[in-house]
């Protein structure tokens, strides 16, 4: 078995979560944003890091768009900074809907292309952990780009991730790629909290009827299907419009079925993390308590040998 690099745990961060999918276009950023806002509405201190340098969506979804292209030094990205920067030299995250947010999209225009090499992308996202003044957080959520390359590889290898949430849509082409993302996290020993099935039908804006828009997969994918289903999120045109205007559905339409699905998802994520934390504490306590007993037995055996 290959020896893994010792993973780092971020100081003052209760839980480091990632939201990922093996495929683009499944609404992963929408899930990330609404999960973060829903957790913040529960009273938690939350940070959201947009980890997609190629197509950052979080700024638009939270109403902090940067339309003008950056020029010269204004487009510099925070690379190769020291990890022990004093707070006054760190980047200040923006506050939106009661949470702290940071995105590569804050450094470039929304129509401006940035194309870092894959290995540089891993360094960039990792550096934003240390260059941003996150303060103390209950949750830091990372909205990952599609696929199983970078920054996923760097994060899984070097950071202690407390949980991953996978996002898919009902059809085979999305579920296949989501299974690949699941395999990546499992290989890296990253606990997968569950799967969110997004765009799970369409809510007619006129009559409210639920209509299937994707052909549901008829194939069984054992490992993916065994995961807890954190939520089925229907597609509501009104929620999409509000999201494009920077108003997440859990804020703009809190009584809608879409918002209820996201709120329930956030509750399940919080409860699952708490259960895992309690299990880890009990295991650590049991291990700590068993050490003196074993030591005492060893001493008794040593005394007998001396006699």
NORTAPE-V739462 format. One record per residue. N is the residue number from 1. RES is the residue in one letter. PSI is psi in radians with two decimals (999 if undefined). Layout:
# NORTAPE-V739462
n:N res:RES psi:PSI
n:N res:RES psi:PSI
This chain:
# NORTAPE-V739462
n:1 res:X psi:2.36
n:2 res:X psi:2.32
n:3 res:X psi:2.27
n:4 res:X psi:2.63
n:5 res:X psi:2.48
n:6 res:X psi:2.16
n:7 res:X psi:2.56
n:8 res:X psi:2.49
n:9 res:X psi:2.27
n:10 res:X psi:2.34
n:11 res:X psi:2.41
n:12 res:X psi:0.26
n:13 res:X psi:2.04
n:14 res:X psi:-0.85
n:15 res:X psi:2.27
n:16 res:X psi:2.03
n:17 res:X psi:2.57
n:18 res:X psi:2.51
n:19 res:X psi:2.08
n:20 res:X psi:2.98
n:21 res:X psi:2.61
n:22 res:X psi:-0.12
n:23 res:X psi:2.54
n:24 res:X psi:2.85
n:25 res:X psi:0.23
n:26 res:X psi:0.06
n:27 res:X psi:0.51
n:28 res:X psi:-0.73
n:29 res:X psi:-0.62
n:30 res:X psi:-0.74
n:31 res:X psi:-0.77
n:32 res:X psi:-0.84
n:33 res:X psi:-0.84
n:34 res:X psi:-0.55
n:35 res:X psi:-0.82
n:36 res:X psi:-0.79
n:37 res:X psi:-0.70
n:38 res:X psi:-0.68
n:39 res:X psi:-0.69
n:40 res:X psi:-0.65
n:41 res:X psi:-0.40
n:42 res:X psi:-0.06
n:43 res:X psi:0.05
n:44 res:X psi:2.68
n:45 res:X psi:2.13
n:46 res:X psi:2.45
n:47 res:X psi:2.54
n:48 res:X psi:2.09
n:49 res:X psi:2.08
n:50 res:X psi:1.87
n:51 res:X psi:0.12
n:52 res:X psi:1.74
n:53 res:X psi:-0.42
n:54 res:X psi:-0.64
n:55 res:X psi:1.16
n:56 res:X psi:2.19
n:57 res:X psi:-0.33
n:58 res:X psi:-0.74
n:59 res:X psi:-0.80
n:60 res:X psi:-0.72
n:61 res:X psi:-0.31
n:62 res:X psi:0.16
n:63 res:X psi:0.57
n:64 res:X psi:0.91
n:65 res:X psi:2.58
n:66 res:X psi:1.71
n:67 res:X psi:-0.67
n:68 res:X psi:2.49
n:69 res:X psi:2.44
n:70 res:X psi:2.60
n:71 res:X psi:2.58
n:72 res:X psi:-2.31
n:73 res:X psi:-0.33
n:74 res:X psi:-0.38
n:75 res:X psi:0.09
n:76 res:X psi:2.38
n:77 res:X psi:2.60
n:78 res:X psi:1.55
n:79 res:X psi:2.65
n:80 res:X psi:0.56
n:81 res:X psi:2.74
n:82 res:X psi:2.64
n:83 res:X psi:-0.37
n:84 res:X psi:0.66
n:85 res:X psi:2.44
n:86 res:X psi:2.68
n:87 res:X psi:-0.63
n:88 res:X psi:-0.28
n:89 res:X psi:-0.02
n:90 res:X psi:2.75
n:91 res:X psi:2.43
n:92 res:X psi:2.12
n:93 res:X psi:2.69
n:94 res:X psi:2.64
n:95 res:X psi:2.29
n:96 res:X psi:2.22
n:97 res:X psi:0.68
n:98 res:X psi:0.24
n:99 res:X psi:2.84
n:100 res:X psi:2.35
n:101 res:X psi:2.57
n:102 res:X psi:2.46
n:103 res:X psi:2.58
n:104 res:X psi:-0.45
n:105 res:X psi:-0.23
n:106 res:X psi:-0.28
n:107 res:X psi:-0.28
n:108 res:X psi:2.83
n:109 res:X psi:2.71
n:110 res:X psi:-0.31
n:111 res:X psi:0.18
n:112 res:X psi:2.33
n:113 res:X psi:2.47
n:114 res:X psi:2.28
n:115 res:X psi:1.24
n:116 res:X psi:2.65
n:117 res:X psi:2.62
n:118 res:X psi:-0.74
n:119 res:X psi:-0.55
n:120 res:X psi:-0.60
n:121 res:X psi:-0.71
n:122 res:X psi:-0.75
n:123 res:X psi:-0.71
n:124 res:X psi:-0.87
n:125 res:X psi:-0.72
n:126 res:X psi:-0.68
n:127 res:X psi:-0.55
n:128 res:X psi:-0.33
n:129 res:X psi:-0.71
n:130 res:X psi:-0.43
n:131 res:X psi:-0.23
n:132 res:X psi:2.39
n:133 res:X psi:1.42
n:134 res:X psi:-0.46
n:135 res:X psi:-2.72
n:136 res:X psi:2.23
n:137 res:X psi:2.54
n:138 res:X psi:-0.66
n:139 res:X psi:2.38
n:140 res:X psi:2.03
n:141 res:X psi:2.31
n:142 res:X psi:2.11
n:143 res:X psi:1.82
n:144 res:X psi:2.69
n:145 res:X psi:2.92
n:146 res:X psi:2.81
n:147 res:X psi:-2.97
n:148 res:X psi:0.46
n:149 res:X psi:-2.12
n:150 res:X psi:2.57
n:151 res:X psi:0.12
n:152 res:X psi:-0.80
n:153 res:X psi:-0.77
n:154 res:X psi:-0.77
n:155 res:X psi:-0.79
n:156 res:X psi:-0.56
n:157 res:X psi:-0.62
n:158 res:X psi:-0.37
n:159 res:X psi:2.56
n:160 res:X psi:1.76
n:161 res:X psi:2.24
n:162 res:X psi:-0.35
n:163 res:X psi:2.61
n:164 res:X psi:2.44
n:165 res:X psi:2.17
n:166 res:X psi:2.45
n:167 res:X psi:2.31
n:168 res:X psi:3.00
n:169 res:X psi:2.94
n:170 res:X psi:-0.37
n:171 res:X psi:2.84
n:172 res:X psi:-0.75
n:173 res:X psi:-0.54
n:174 res:X psi:-0.70
n:175 res:X psi:-0.59
n:176 res:X psi:-0.84
n:177 res:X psi:-0.56
n:178 res:X psi:-0.60
n:179 res:X psi:-0.59
n:180 res:X psi:-0.72
n:181 res:X psi:-0.70
n:182 res:X psi:-0.78
n:183 res:X psi:-0.66
n:184 res:X psi:-0.83
n:185 res:X psi:-0.70
n:186 res:X psi:-0.70
n:187 res:X psi:-0.58
n:188 res:X psi:0.10
n:189 res:X psi:0.61
n:190 res:X psi:2.13
n:191 res:X psi:2.22
n:192 res:X psi:2.06
n:193 res:X psi:-0.50
n:194 res:X psi:-3.06
n:195 res:X psi:2.50
n:196 res:X psi:2.18
n:197 res:X psi:1.82
n:198 res:X psi:2.82
n:199 res:X psi:0.73
n:200 res:X psi:1.31
n:201 res:X psi:2.96
n:202 res:X psi:2.29
n:203 res:X psi:2.00
n:204 res:X psi:2.22
n:205 res:X psi:-0.23
n:206 res:X psi:-0.79
n:207 res:X psi:-0.17
n:208 res:X psi:0.10
n:209 res:X psi:2.49
n:210 res:X psi:2.08
n:211 res:X psi:2.31
n:212 res:X psi:2.31
n:213 res:X psi:-0.36
n:214 res:X psi:2.46
n:215 res:X psi:2.16
n:216 res:X psi:2.42
n:217 res:X psi:2.37
n:218 res:X psi:-0.01
n:219 res:X psi:2.44
n:220 res:X psi:2.25
n:221 res:X psi:1.70
n:222 res:X psi:-0.96
n:223 res:X psi:-0.71
n:224 res:X psi:-0.73
n:225 res:X psi:-0.34
n:226 res:X psi:-0.25
n:227 res:X psi:2.60
n:228 res:X psi:2.39
n:229 res:X psi:1.89
n:230 res:X psi:-0.38
n:231 res:X psi:2.65
n:232 res:X psi:1.99
n:233 res:X psi:1.96
n:234 res:X psi:2.78
n:235 res:X psi:2.05
n:236 res:X psi:2.07
n:237 res:X psi:-0.67
n:238 res:X psi:-0.67
n:239 res:X psi:-0.66
n:240 res:X psi:-0.79
n:241 res:X psi:-0.80
n:242 res:X psi:-0.66
n:243 res:X psi:-0.71
n:244 res:X psi:-0.39
n:245 res:X psi:0.11
n:246 res:X psi:0.35
n:247 res:X psi:1.67
n:248 res:X psi:2.60
n:249 res:X psi:-0.52
n:250 res:X psi:-0.25
n:251 res:X psi:-0.81
n:252 res:X psi:-0.53
n:253 res:X psi:1.07
n:254 res:X psi:-0.39
n:255 res:X psi:0.05
n:256 res:X psi:2.82
n:257 res:X psi:-0.53
n:258 res:X psi:-0.82
n:259 res:X psi:-0.68
n:260 res:X psi:-0.68
n:261 res:X psi:-0.71
n:262 res:X psi:-0.69
n:263 res:X psi:-0.75
n:264 res:X psi:-0.70
n:265 res:X psi:-0.79
n:266 res:X psi:-0.69
n:267 res:X psi:-0.72
n:268 res:X psi:-0.70
n:269 res:X psi:-0.80
n:270 res:X psi:-0.75
n:271 res:X psi:-0.68
n:272 res:X psi:-0.75
n:273 res:X psi:-0.71
n:274 res:X psi:-0.70
n:275 res:X psi:-0.73
n:276 res:X psi:-0.66
n:277 res:X psi:-0.71
n:278 res:X psi:-0.73
n:279 res:X psi:-0.73
n:280 res:X psi:-0.68
n:281 res:X psi:-0.71
n:282 res:X psi:-0.71
n:283 res:X psi:-0.73
n:284 res:X psi:-0.69
n:285 res:X psi:-0.73
n:286 res:X psi:-0.74
n:287 res:X psi:-0.74
n:288 res:X psi:-0.72
n:289 res:X psi:-0.49
n:290 res:X psi:-0.34
n:291 res:X psi:-0.83
n:292 res:X psi:-0.64
n:293 res:X psi:-0.78
n:294 res:X psi:-0.68
n:295 res:X psi:-0.69
n:296 res:X psi:-0.71
n:297 res:X psi:-0.71
n:298 res:X psi:-0.65
n:299 res:X psi:-0.71
n:300 res:X psi:-0.73
n:301 res:X psi:-0.65
n:302 res:X psi:-0.69
n:303 res:X psi:-0.70
n:304 res:X psi:-0.69
n:305 res:X psi:-0.67
n:306 res:X psi:-0.64
n:307 res:X psi:999
